């Protein structure tokens, strides 16, 4: 059975038609892999998988990722990072190709109730574990997380006095009282795809779920790495959000609730 691989035209152009075809029929692709984006296991026999080609000045490394994490693409990286990856791949280090991106950030999500316009609103707070680079770059341009979200339609949030605008095409997927994913519009108007997806469904409180079902929407706030942190109480979470907002480090959107 052919593996469920996605090979973009850019990747095909770099590796050649023959190698791309071998990948697609399963001759040179691993069945299981560690996702180069989220670093959790994947299986190209069971789930859609992206081929990601990391290219340096003299070296190229082919890695694999969940298609729900990142699309198939060519990524330019520093040669010294690639050399480290090659050493790990050849067995001198017990790591897989994702080791070539040691600073790869993962999106963390915290749920909580936030008081806005005299009503407790269900909210998700998204904060990466590290700086986010623009896809296809080596990260030398600095943290692009907020800029990328602004380009997607998130709004700058200098305070939490009013509800953010609805972001068309995006939604929050809740099923059986658990948080599964934040969905974004598919390419070319296709079916929604996961912008963030829980490796295991996340439990939310009864109060959060009740508020979400009441409003049929969820507020999604996002801030750069280190802006919010893991807050043990909702009042501390609100304080951290207010601080990030005042410092110009917060963007937000209202998203419809999908599921119950």
C-alpha positions, 0 to 999 in steps of 0.5 A: 500500500503506498505511503500517505506522503505529500511531496511538494513541487519545490521538494520534487524539484530539489530531489528529482522525479526519480527519488520523489517517485521512490518516496511516494511508492514507499521504497525510500520512506520510513513507515514510522518517524519522529515529526520534525515539527512537533517531535512526536511519532508519526506513521506514514502508513496511517496518516498523511505525512509531509516531506520536508527538505532542509537545505544548507550551503553544501548539505541537504537532509530529508525529514518527515512531519505530520501533514497537520503540523507543516506542509511539504516544503524546502527549508533553508537552514545554516550549514552547521545545523545540517552537519549536526543532523547528518552526524545524528542520522549516521548514528554518532548521536542517538537522534533522528533528523529532527535533531537538525532543528534543536530550537524547534518551537512547539505551540503550547495552549492553556485554557481559562475563563477571562472576564470581558464585557462583564461576562466570563468568556472561554479563552485559549492562550497560545504561547510557543516554547521558543521563537517562531521563524517564518517558514522557509527561513533560517530564523535569522529574522527574529521571532515572527510569531505575532507578525505571522498571526497578524497576517492571518487576521489576528488583531493587535490587543492593547487591552482586554476591555472588549471582545476581539473580532471573529476570524473567518474560517477559523474554529475551535474543535471541542468533542466530548468535553475535550479540546482537540484542535484549532482549525484554520481554512484549508488552502484554496478554500478547501476543508479546514486543517489543524493549525494546532492539534492536541497529541492527546485531547485536552480536558477542559473544566465544566465551567469552560465548556459551559461558557463555550456552549453558551457563547458558541465561541472561544477567544484565542489569545496568542503571545510570543515565547516567555510572555505569559508562562504557565499560570496556576490560577485564572487570576494570574493568567489574566494578570499575565495577559494584561501585562502582555497586552500593555507591552504590545505582545498580545494578539487575539481573535474570536473563533466559533466553537465546533463540537460540544 
